[in-house]
Amino acid sequence: MRHVWESQLPLLVVLLVLGTMAKVVTVRLKSEPGELARLGPAVLVPGRLRAPALLVCAAVELVLAAGLLATSHTIFRWATVAFFAMSTYVLLELRRRRPDAGCGCFGEVSSAPVGWRSIGRTVALTGMAGVSVLAPVPGWVAVLNPSWLTVAGVALVLVLSPEIDELIARARFRTPCEQQRGPSESASLARLRSSGAWRDHRDGLTSPEPYDSWRELCWRFFAFQNHDNDDVVFAVQLSGRRPAVRMAVVGSEGSESLTKYTPVSA
C-alpha cells in the first residue's frame, strides 16, 4: 500500500509548481488589457486586487509544493487536500456566477470558460492529495521512484485538462487571427447572446438587435443603445473555441453615433 499512497506525490508537486510559474508569468506580462478580469480567482475580486489575488494563489501553491517535496509532515498533505477542495468550490462558483471566465489554473493558458473537465480535474486532484496523506516518505523520494500509478494519474489529469486543447490549437493555427476569415456575423451575435456580459446588460437596452456592427482586427463589434441614449458596445473575439466577450458603455454626448471608444487589443 505504501506505493499507492506515495504514487501521486510527484504529480501533485509538478502541477503545483507549474501553476505557480504560469500565474506569475501571466501577472508580469499582462499581454492583453483586462486579461486578469477573466481569470479565476482574480475575477471574483475588485480590479486592483486581481493581480495580488493571483500572486497569493501562486505563493500558496509554491509553499505546498515545497512542503510536499521536502517533508512528510501531514500539515502540508492536509493543506493540499484543502487547497484542491477549495479550488473545486471556486470553479463551481465561477461556472455559476461568471460562465465566461476561465479557471486561471495555469495562468493565461486556462482562459477558456470553466467546464466539467476543469472541475473534474480538481476533484481528482483532491482525491489524489487525500491518498497521499498516508505516504510515509517525503515527496522527493517518490519523485525519484515513480510507479505505474503515477503514470496513470498523469494520464487522467491530461484527459481532464482543457489547456491541452488550447495548446494544440495554438500549435496548429499560427495564422494571425486578423488574417483569418473568422465566424459569420450571425455566429458572433449568437456567441454574444450566450455570454454573461449580455445577460447582465440586455435589460437596459432599447432593442435586442444592434444598430451597427463592424469588424476590427480579431474582434467583431456590436453597437446598441440603452435607455439613457448611451452607446453600449459589445466586442466578440473571432478566435478560440469559446470566444471572449467584452462590453463598454460610451457616452453619446448628444449624438447617435459613437464619439469615442476604448481600443480592444488583438
C-alpha positions as CSV (number, residue, x, y, z in Angstrom):
1,M,0.0,0.0,0.0
2,R,2.9,2.3,0.5
3,H,3.5,2.6,-3.2
4,V,-0.2,3.5,-3.7
5,W,-0.1,6.3,-1.0
6,E,3.1,7.9,-2.4
7,S,2.4,7.4,-6.1
8,Q,0.6,10.7,-6.7
9,L,3.1,13.0,-4.8
10,P,5.3,13.6,-7.9
11,L,2.2,14.7,-9.9
12,L,0.9,17.0,-7.2
13,V,4.3,18.6,-6.8
14,V,4.8,19.2,-10.6
15,L,1.3,20.6,-11.0
16,L,1.6,23.0,-8.1
17,V,5.0,24.3,-9.4
18,L,3.6,24.7,-12.9
19,G,0.6,26.6,-11.6
20,T,2.9,28.9,-9.6
21,M,5.1,29.7,-12.6
22,A,2.1,30.2,-15.0
23,K,0.4,32.6,-12.7
24,V,3.5,34.7,-12.1
25,V,4.2,34.9,-15.8
26,T,0.6,36.0,-16.5
27,V,0.7,38.7,-13.9
28,R,4.1,40.0,-15.1
29,L,3.3,40.0,-18.8
30,K,-0.4,41.1,-18.8
31,S,-0.3,40.6,-22.6
32,E,-3.9,41.8,-23.2
33,P,-5.8,44.6,-21.5
34,G,-8.3,43.3,-19.0
35,E,-6.9,39.8,-19.2
36,L,-6.9,39.3,-15.4
37,A,-10.6,40.2,-15.4
38,R,-11.5,36.8,-16.9
39,L,-9.2,34.5,-14.9
40,G,-10.2,32.9,-11.6
41,P,-9.7,33.6,-8.7
42,A,-8.9,37.2,-9.9
43,V,-12.3,37.5,-11.5
44,L,-14.0,37.3,-8.0
45,V,-12.2,40.3,-6.5
46,P,-12.1,44.0,-7.3
47,G,-9.9,45.2,-10.1
48,R,-7.0,46.5,-8.1
49,L,-6.8,43.2,-6.2
50,R,-6.8,40.9,-9.2
51,A,-3.0,40.7,-9.7
52,P,-2.3,40.3,-5.9
53,A,-5.0,37.5,-5.7
54,L,-3.2,35.5,-8.4
55,L,0.1,36.1,-6.8
56,V,-1.2,35.0,-3.4
57,C,-2.6,31.8,-5.0
58,A,0.8,31.2,-6.7
59,A,2.6,31.7,-3.4
60,V,0.3,29.2,-1.7
61,E,0.9,26.6,-4.4
62,L,4.7,27.1,-4.1
63,V,4.6,26.6,-0.3
64,L,2.5,23.5,-0.7
65,A,4.8,22.1,-3.4
66,A,7.9,22.8,-1.3
67,G,6.3,21.2,1.8
68,L,5.2,18.1,-0.1
69,L,8.7,17.7,-1.7
70,A,10.8,18.3,1.3
71,T,8.9,16.7,4.2
72,S,6.4,14.1,5.1
73,H,4.6,16.3,7.6
74,T,0.8,15.8,7.4
75,I,0.1,19.5,7.7
76,F,1.3,20.0,4.1
77,R,-0.6,16.9,3.0
78,W,-3.9,18.0,4.5
79,A,-3.3,21.6,3.4
80,T,-3.0,20.3,-0.2
81,V,-6.3,18.4,0.2
82,A,-8.0,21.6,1.4
83,F,-6.4,23.7,-1.4
84,F,-7.8,21.4,-4.2
85,A,-11.2,21.1,-2.4
86,M,-11.4,24.9,-2.2
87,S,-10.4,25.1,-5.9
88,T,-13.3,22.8,-6.7
89,Y,-15.7,25.1,-4.9
90,V,-14.2,28.2,-6.6
91,L,-14.6,26.6,-10.0
92,L,-18.2,25.7,-9.3
93,E,-18.8,29.3,-8.2
94,L,-17.2,30.7,-11.3
95,R,-19.3,28.5,-13.5
96,R,-22.4,29.8,-11.8
97,R,-21.5,33.5,-11.5
98,R,-19.2,34.1,-14.4
99,P,-19.7,31.3,-17.0
100,D,-17.5,33.3,-19.5
101,A,-14.4,33.3,-17.2
102,G,-11.6,30.8,-17.2
103,C,-10.2,29.0,-14.2
104,G,-6.8,30.6,-14.4
105,C,-5.3,27.3,-13.0
106,F,-2.3,27.7,-15.3
107,G,-2.5,31.4,-16.0
108,E,-3.5,32.8,-19.4
109,V,-3.5,29.3,-21.0
110,S,-6.5,28.5,-18.7
111,S,-8.7,31.3,-20.1
112,A,-11.3,29.0,-21.6
113,P,-14.7,29.1,-19.7
114,V,-14.8,26.7,-16.8
115,G,-16.3,23.4,-17.8
116,W,-16.8,20.0,-16.3
117,R,-13.3,18.8,-17.3
118,S,-11.7,21.5,-15.2
119,I,-14.0,20.8,-12.3
120,G,-13.4,17.0,-12.7
121,R,-9.6,17.6,-12.6
122,T,-9.7,19.4,-9.2
123,V,-12.0,16.7,-7.8
124,A,-9.5,14.1,-9.0
125,L,-6.6,16.1,-7.5
126,T,-8.4,16.4,-4.2
127,G,-8.7,12.6,-4.2
128,M,-5.0,12.1,-5.1
129,A,-4.0,14.5,-2.4
130,G,-6.1,12.6,0.1
131,V,-4.4,9.3,-0.8
132,S,-1.0,11.0,-0.4
133,V,-1.7,12.0,3.2
134,L,-0.7,8.5,4.4
135,A,2.6,8.4,2.4
136,P,5.4,7.7,4.9
137,V,8.1,9.4,2.7
138,P,8.8,13.0,1.6
139,G,7.9,13.9,-2.0
140,W,11.5,13.9,-3.3
141,V,11.7,10.1,-2.6
142,A,8.5,9.5,-4.5
143,V,9.8,11.7,-7.4
144,L,12.9,9.5,-7.7
145,N,10.9,6.3,-7.6
146,P,7.7,6.9,-9.8
147,S,5.4,3.9,-10.3
148,W,2.8,2.9,-12.9
149,L,0.2,4.5,-10.7
150,T,2.0,7.9,-11.2
151,V,1.7,7.4,-14.9
152,A,-2.0,6.6,-14.6
153,G,-2.5,9.8,-12.6
154,V,-0.7,11.8,-15.3
155,A,-2.9,10.3,-18.0
156,L,-6.1,11.1,-16.0
157,V,-5.0,14.7,-15.5
158,L,-4.1,15.1,-19.2
159,V,-7.6,13.9,-20.2
160,L,-9.2,16.3,-17.8
161,S,-7.1,19.3,-18.9
162,P,-8.8,21.7,-21.4
163,E,-5.4,23.5,-21.6
164,I,-4.1,20.7,-23.8
165,D,-6.7,21.5,-26.5
166,E,-5.7,25.2,-26.3
167,L,-2.0,24.4,-26.7
168,I,-2.7,22.1,-29.6
169,A,-4.9,24.7,-31.3
170,R,-2.1,27.3,-30.9
171,A,0.4,24.9,-32.4
172,R,-1.8,24.1,-35.4
173,F,-3.2,27.5,-36.2
174,R,-0.4,30.0,-36.4
175,T,-2.0,32.4,-38.9
176,P,-2.8,35.7,-37.1
177,C,-6.5,35.9,-36.3
178,E,-6.8,39.3,-38.1
179,Q,-5.9,37.5,-41.3
180,Q,-8.3,34.6,-40.8
181,R,-11.8,34.7,-42.2
182,G,-13.5,34.2,-38.8
183,P,-17.1,33.2,-37.9
184,S,-20.0,34.9,-39.6
185,E,-21.7,37.9,-38.1
186,S,-24.7,35.8,-37.1
187,A,-22.4,33.3,-35.3
188,S,-20.7,36.1,-33.4
189,L,-24.1,37.6,-32.4
190,A,-25.2,34.1,-31.2
191,R,-22.0,33.9,-29.1
192,L,-22.7,37.4,-27.7
193,R,-26.2,36.4,-26.6
194,S,-24.9,33.3,-24.8
195,S,-22.4,35.3,-22.8
196,G,-22.6,36.6,-19.2
197,A,-21.9,40.2,-20.4
198,W,-25.1,40.1,-22.5
199,R,-27.2,38.6,-19.7
200,D,-26.0,41.3,-17.3
201,H,-26.9,44.2,-19.6
202,R,-29.6,43.2,-22.0
203,D,-32.4,44.5,-19.9
204,G,-31.0,48.0,-20.1
205,L,-31.0,48.0,-24.0
206,T,-33.7,49.7,-26.0
207,S,-33.6,46.9,-28.6
208,P,-32.2,43.4,-28.7
209,E,-30.9,44.0,-32.2
210,P,-27.7,46.0,-32.8
211,Y,-28.0,49.2,-34.8
212,D,-24.5,48.8,-36.1
213,S,-21.7,46.2,-36.4
214,W,-18.2,46.0,-37.8
215,R,-15.0,44.0,-37.6
216,E,-11.7,45.3,-36.3
217,L,-8.7,43.0,-36.3
218,C,-9.6,40.0,-34.2
219,W,-12.9,41.3,-32.8
220,R,-16.4,41.9,-34.1
221,F,-18.2,44.8,-32.5
222,F,-22.0,45.2,-32.0
223,A,-23.4,48.6,-31.0
224,F,-26.7,49.1,-29.1
225,Q,-28.4,51.9,-27.3
226,N,-29.5,51.9,-23.7
227,H,-32.4,53.8,-22.1
228,D,-30.0,56.7,-21.3
229,N,-29.2,57.1,-25.0
230,D,-25.7,55.9,-24.4
231,D,-24.0,53.5,-26.8
232,V,-23.4,50.0,-25.4
233,V,-20.7,48.3,-27.5
234,F,-20.0,44.6,-27.2
235,A,-16.8,43.1,-28.7
236,V,-16.8,39.4,-29.6
237,Q,-13.4,37.7,-30.2
238,L,-13.1,36.0,-33.5
239,S,-10.8,33.2,-32.5
240,G,-10.8,30.4,-29.9
241,R,-13.3,27.6,-29.0
242,R,-15.2,29.9,-26.7
243,P,-14.5,33.4,-27.9
244,A,-14.2,36.1,-25.2
245,V,-16.9,38.8,-25.0
246,R,-16.2,42.4,-23.8
247,M,-18.5,45.3,-23.2
248,A,-18.2,49.1,-22.8
249,V,-20.7,51.9,-22.4
250,V,-19.8,55.0,-24.4
251,G,-21.4,58.4,-23.7
252,S,-23.2,59.6,-26.8
253,E,-22.8,63.3,-25.9
254,G,-25.9,64.3,-27.7
255,S,-25.1,62.3,-30.9
256,E,-26.4,59.0,-32.1
257,S,-23.0,58.0,-33.4
258,L,-20.1,56.8,-31.3
259,T,-17.8,59.7,-30.5
260,K,-15.1,57.7,-28.8
261,Y,-14.2,54.1,-28.0
262,T,-11.8,52.1,-25.9
263,P,-9.4,50.2,-28.2
264,V,-9.5,46.4,-27.7
265,S,-6.2,44.7,-28.1
266,A,-6.0,41.7,-30.5
